[in-house]
Amino acid sequence: MERASLDFANLPFAYQKTDANIRYWFRDGKWSAGELTADEYIPLHMAATCLHYGQEVFEGLKAYERPDGRVQTFRSLENAKRIQRSARKLCMQPVPDEIFRDAVQRVVRANRRFVPPYGSGATLYIRPLLLGVSSEVGVKPSHDYLFLVLVTPVGPYYKGGLTPVRLIVEEEIDRAAPGGVGDAKCGGNYAAGMRATLPVKEKGYAEVLYLDCREKKYLDESGSSNFYAVIGKTFATPASPSILPSITNMSVQQIAKDMDLKVEQRQVSVDELPRFNEAGCLGTAAVITPVESITYRGKDYVYAKDGKAGPITAELYKRLTAIQWGEAEDPYGWTEIVPGA
């Protein structure tokens, strides 16, 4: 296999053109067989429901080159389940498991030369996208849909890898409300959050940490990922109907239990900030990113004084990434080899 001519060791977390994406159309009550194409643009009617009424959901997962040269994905069925939940919440046609899996495997094979080599620290990011494409000017669901999967090789989301990042608690802007679409992975959630995230990045913070919108008392999640804290021998992560269920968080909770940590998915009060021994962000892009400090009402609560991840965070990261990269046995059945890649 001839590898793409990219500097895989220094890739940004950004879009790079690859050889193909794959598209499935839902028309007349059934899905098409899927077509690979090199076209980077999609035909959309100007009155498409995704443009006017926000019928758009997406996912994010990764493909990894293993030490033996084979390529594997991580928990792709959970991504399929999550995009189905998101689709139903926005009154869209869900993508069946078998189509989701077929799309991921076919598009990875078609772009095998863009899968970063093992040891580079880079991965092939996979972005499934579901759009309502019917032309409607009245507020109603689309009857036709486009399911598209693109891939792009990426470096780490946070450039330092396990280097801790700084967060600041956001008190004025709400990410999402309970009973709304905070637990769906739809583009509008991210667009609305930019007005909170962009100003703090100019001040040197990596992200905001949202509070619940009802009481402004409980930690929610960051702008791009779930959040957790280590309190003694307890792994605590916020529980809220407005939080996007993270597949990485779900996985890390299992690993934490196997490390004999107590796992609590509960309301985590902002008043508990002084009790945290360690803290971090969790997500497909972020993986596990340790938090150096959290700023709240002008006070910095520091959890990584020496600029290094705490011992529990470091061990969680080690165990998770060893499974994702195929360096260690996968006792949970989370990974799947991509045939022919």
Residue, then its C-alpha position, 0 to 999 in steps of 0.5 A: m500500500e502506498r501511503a498518502s504523502l502527508d506529515f502524519a506525525n504533525l497533522p492538525f485536527a482539520y479536514q484533509k481531502t481524501d479519496a472518497n466519501i460514501r452516500y446513501w439516499f432514503r427515498d420512497g421509503k427505502w435506503s439506497a445501496g450506497e455509492l462511493t464518490a470523490d465529490e466533496y460537494i453535495p446537491l441540496h435544494m435551497a428549501a431543504t429541511c436541514l437548512h431551514y429547520g435544522q434536520e441535521v445530526f452527525e457522529g464522530l468515531k475513529a479508525y486506528e492502525r494496529p501494530d500488526g498493520r490491520v485497521q480497527t474501529f472502536r465501538s462503532l455500533e454505539n455510534a450507530k445507536r447514538i445517531q439513531r437516537s439523535a435522528r428520532k429526536l429531530c423527527m428524522q429517518p434513523v440509519p439502520d445498524e447494518i447501513f452504518r457499519d457498511a458505510v464505515q467499513r467501505v469508506v475506510r477501505a476506500n481511503r486506506r492510504f490515509v489511515p495514519p501509521y501506527g506510532s504516529g499518534a494520528t488517526l483516521y477521523i470518521r464523520p457520519l452525517l444525516l441530512g433532511v433533504s426534502s424541499e419544505v417551506g412549512v415546518k414539517p419533517s423531510h421525507d427524503y434523507l442523505f446519509l453521508v460518511l466522510v473521513t479525514p486523517v487528524g492529529p490530536y484535538y488538544k495538541g498537548g495530548l496528555t498535557p493538561v488544559r485550562l477550563i473556565v466555568e460559564e455562568e451566563i450562556d447555556r449550552a442546552a436545556p433539559g427536555g431539549v436536544g442537548d443529548a442529541k448530536c446535532g449541529g445547532n448545539y455546537a453553533a450556539g456554543m461558539r459564542a461562549t467558547l471563542p472568547v475564552k480561547e482568546k484568553g488562553y482557556a481550552e474550553v468552557l465548562y457549562l452549568d445546568c441552566r435551571e439552578k446554575k449550580y451543577l456542572d454539565e459538560s464542556g463545549s466539546s466533550n463530557f467532563y469527569a472528576v476524580i475525588g479520592k477513589t471515586f470517578a464522578t461524571p455529571a448526569s443531566p438530560s441535557i448532556l450528550p452521552s459520550i461513548t468514550n465516557m461510557s467506556v472509561q467508566q467501565i475501565a474505572k470500575d475494573m481499576d476498583l474505582k467507585v463510579e458515580q454518574r450524578q449531579v456534580s455541584v460546582d461547590e465541589l471544585p475544591r474537593f477534586n483531586e483530578a479532572g478531565c474531558l472525555g470524547t472521541a476527539a478529546v480522548i481523555t484530556p486532563v484538566e490543569s485548572i478550572t476558573y470559577r468566579g475569578k478563582d483558579y482550582v488547580y489539579a495538575k500543579d506539575g503540568k502532568a496528568g494525575p495518576i488515575t487519569a494517566e492510567l485510564y488513558k493508558r488502558l483506553t488507548a491501548i485497546q483503541w490502538g490494538e496494543a492490548e487485549d480487548p476484553y469488552g468486544w469494543t473493537e472491530i477489524v475492518p476487513g480488507a483494510 
